[in-house]
Amino acid sequence: MLRYILPGLVGLLVAGPTIRAAEQPNIILFIADDVSWNDYGCYGNAAARTPNIDQLVLHGLRFDDAYLTASSCSPSRSSIITGRYPHNNGKAAELHLAIDGDLPWFPTLLREAGYYTAIVGKHHMKSTPGGSHSEDKPFDVVDAGNIPGNSGGHGKWVQTVKQRPKDKPFFFWFASYDAHRDWDGDKQWNEANYGPKHRAEDVFVPPFLADEPGTRDDLASYYNEVTRFDHYVGEVVQALREEEQLDNTLILVLADNGRPFPRAKTRLHDSGMRTALVAHWPAGIVQHGLATQSLVSAIDLAPTILEVAGVKAAETMQGVSLKPIFDDADTQVRRYAFSEHNWHDYEAHGRSVRTYEFLYIRNNRPAQPWQGPADSVRSISHQQLLALRASDKLTEAQADVFLAPRPLEELYRYENERGLYQSSNDWYQLHNLAADPAFAETKQRLRNLLDQWVEETGDSVPKDISRDSFHRETGDRIAKGEADYRGTTPGEDRGATKINAPGPR
């Protein structure tokens, strides 16, 4: 297992306390909305301004192989809060639908164990009525977090920290609306807090986007939202420091899915499914300033948080605790990470499995392209790709946005280190090895693993799958109501909500 000190930090590695503080630690989960893993300074993006999150890495741990179970807002968040795969959550496998009411949420268990809990900012989760946990109260405080001049969901984060009961440990789910379109950060920019806006000429344009002024402006606005999120993370950290709570607070920073641009959000590829994950806990992380390449999944966060709090994980949770990685960054807690692509504005059904070296993707709806969600389709970035297509000027990477039919199977290899921006590795996943005879054995092995996971966790491809509700090239709505396009969700026909088996790990 490769472990290395972050670039430029040689000499800053320090040993943390070997004995955790006697009291239960506080826990804060920061979740950005629609931010790709490599759009933070600490992950190698020289144009991104995220000084506060970067500082957390200096005295914490950076996860370089962290993956979501869905690159779709509410399915991803629902998966995090239950510690279960999307199809095992019931209808919540698809955007805007509810978690099965018989499933517990980990904040409920924390609250029952004496924690003061709050969710401030974007929620986007709900339970179906009539279940054994439908009436649970996971949070003492539920607040959208918006204030005049700031609709990013983070306007009340510091207030929540300061006004909490001082006689209880706390768990806060702080979820920003940044960087979801339509770029409220530009209209509400406060240069005194955030610094100057990002310049279009400085942004990094991935090869699957058009390097044109409109796309660069779009990316600059997106970067502004990431910087605004970072600013409020920093405000909370400062409040904790002032109240002498920082050392005994586990801070986790991640996002629910990739950036809202073509070939990112909703994708099974790294641009959609890989997430930044930063952990900061001076009293509980043994060595600081390291990057770990231990493979982890978003479903591992619930059992991790519960173990840190001294609370037993629910038997429904399919993840594994990351606590051993806090003790030793070289520790491996899993060998495989599985992800899903289900309905998000458009009909879809794809599955993937990752190992330390390979990504295998299976597309169960190959006739349709993976162009991204409707808000991305309506963006100038997507429209500029359409213009290139009309003039027959798309590169191979750009053409993948519109590719139809798509391959039934895709296989990509991560060579050597998992790279950052400076890497020459195929982390864009542009070179499909599925038809290469040299990798036939690997493909079959991963195919079998995915089959095993599907069977053991009760996944399925329903015949009456949910259909498109937006036009694929304009982003305009084509369905009037849910009855026009909603069908059976994956796993529903196999009773997957009653299955707790995690599949291969």
VENUR-V546982 format. One record per backbone hydrogen bond with DSSP energy under -1.0 kcal/mol. NH is the residue of the N-H (numbers start at 1). CO is the residue of the C=O. E is the energy in kcal/mol with one decimal. If there is no record, write none. Layout:
BEGIN
((NH:CO:E) (NH:CO:E))
END
This chain:
BEGIN
((4:291:-1.0) (6:289:-1.3) (9:6:-2.2) (12:9:-2.6) (16:286:-4.7) (26:248:-2.3) (27:170:-2.6) (28:250:-2.8) (29:172:-2.9) (30:252:-3.3) (31:174:-2.3) (32:254:-2.7) (33:178:-3.1) (35:257:-1.3) (39:36:-1.5) (43:40:-1.3) (44:41:-1.9) (45:40:-1.7) (46:44:-1.0) (54:50:-2.5) (55:51:-1.7) (56:52:-1.5) (57:53:-1.6) (58:54:-1.6) (59:55:-1.1) (60:57:-1.8) (61:279:-2.9) (62:290:-2.4) (63:277:-2.8) (64:292:-2.8) (67:296:-1.9) (68:273:-2.8) (76:72:-2.5) (77:73:-2.4) (78:74:-2.7) (79:75:-1.9) (80:76:-2.0) (81:77:-2.3) (82:78:-1.5) (83:79:-1.8) (88:85:-1.2) (89:86:-1.8) (92:98:-1.0) (93:90:-1.9) (94:91:-2.2) (95:343:-1.6) (97:94:-1.6) (99:126:-3.2) (100:89:-2.3) (103:100:-1.9) (106:81:-2.5) (108:105:-1.0) (109:105:-1.1) (110:106:-1.9) (111:107:-2.6) (112:108:-2.4) (113:109:-1.0) (114:111:-1.6) (115:110:-2.4) (116:169:-2.7) (118:171:-1.8) (119:141:-2.6) (120:173:-2.0) (121:143:-2.7) (122:175:-2.4) (128:99:-2.6) (133:101:-2.9) (134:131:-1.0) (136:133:-1.3) (140:117:-1.6) (141:117:-1.3) (143:119:-2.4) (147:150:-2.2) (150:147:-2.5) (155:145:-1.6) (157:154:-1.2) (160:156:-2.0) (161:157:-1.8) (162:158:-2.5) (163:159:-2.3) (171:116:-2.8) (172:27:-2.2) (173:118:-3.0) (174:29:-2.1) (175:120:-1.9) (176:31:-1.8) (177:152:-2.8) (180:177:-2.7) (188:184:-1.6) (193:190:-1.1) (194:190:-2.9) (195:191:-2.1) (202:199:-1.7) (209:206:-2.0) (212:210:-2.2) (216:212:-2.5) (217:213:-2.7) (218:214:-2.0) (219:215:-2.6) (220:216:-2.4) (221:217:-2.1) (222:218:-1.9) (223:219:-2.7) (224:220:-1.9) (225:221:-1.5) (226:222:-1.8) (227:223:-2.5) (228:224:-2.2) (229:225:-2.2) (230:226:-2.3) (231:227:-2.1) (232:228:-1.6) (233:229:-1.7) (234:230:-2.2) (235:231:-1.7) (236:232:-1.7) (237:233:-2.2) (238:234:-2.3) (239:235:-2.1) (240:236:-2.5) (241:237:-2.2) (242:238:-2.5) (243:239:-1.6) (244:241:-1.5) (245:240:-3.1) (249:246:-1.6) (250:26:-3.0) (251:280:-2.9) (252:28:-2.5) (253:278:-2.2) (254:30:-2.1) (256:32:-1.7) (258:272:-1.3) (261:259:-2.3) (264:261:-1.1) (265:259:-2.1) (266:71:-1.0) (267:264:-2.6) (272:269:-2.2) (273:269:-2.6) (274:270:-1.6) (275:66:-2.3) (278:253:-2.1) (279:61:-2.7) (280:251:-2.4) (283:247:-2.3) (284:281:-2.0) (285:281:-2.7) (286:326:-2.3) (288:14:-1.9) (289:60:-1.5) (290:60:-1.2) (291:4:-1.6) (292:62:-2.8) (296:65:-2.5) (298:67:-2.0) (300:297:-2.1) (301:298:-1.4) (304:300:-1.5) (305:301:-2.8) (306:302:-2.2) (307:303:-2.1) (308:304:-2.5) (309:305:-1.8) (310:307:-1.2) (311:306:-3.2) (317:314:-1.7) (318:83:-2.9) (325:322:-1.6) (326:322:-1.1) (327:323:-1.2) (328:324:-1.7) (331:328:-2.1) (335:505:-2.8) (337:354:-1.6) (339:352:-1.8) (340:69:-3.0) (341:350:-2.5) (344:346:-1.1) (350:341:-2.0) (351:362:-2.5) (352:339:-1.9) (353:360:-2.1) (354:337:-2.4) (355:358:-2.7) (359:412:-2.3) (360:353:-2.5) (361:410:-2.7) (362:351:-3.2) (363:408:-2.5) (364:349:-2.7) (368:365:-1.2) (377:373:-2.1) (378:374:-1.9) (379:376:-1.3) (383:379:-2.1) (384:380:-2.3) (385:381:-1.1) (386:382:-2.1) (387:383:-1.9) (388:384:-1.8) (389:385:-2.4) (390:386:-2.3) (391:387:-1.3) (392:389:-1.6) (393:388:-3.0) (399:395:-2.6) (401:398:-1.5) (402:399:-1.3) (406:366:-3.1) (410:361:-2.2) (412:359:-2.5) (414:357:-3.6) (423:420:-1.7) (427:425:-1.4) (429:426:-1.2) (433:411:-3.4) (436:433:-1.6) (439:436:-2.1) (440:437:-1.4) (443:439:-2.7) (444:440:-2.3) (445:441:-2.2) (446:442:-2.5) (447:443:-2.5) (448:444:-2.4) (449:445:-2.0) (450:446:-2.4) (451:447:-2.3) (452:448:-2.4) (453:449:-2.4) (454:450:-2.7) (455:451:-2.3) (456:452:-2.8) (457:453:-2.2) (459:454:-2.0) (467:485:-2.8) (469:345:-2.7) (471:476:-3.2) (475:471:-1.6) (478:469:-2.3) (479:469:-1.3) (484:481:-2.0) (485:482:-1.4) (486:482:-3.2) (488:464:-1.9) (492:489:-1.9) (494:491:-1.2) (495:492:-1.1) (496:491:-2.3) (498:495:-1.8) (499:496:-1.2))
END
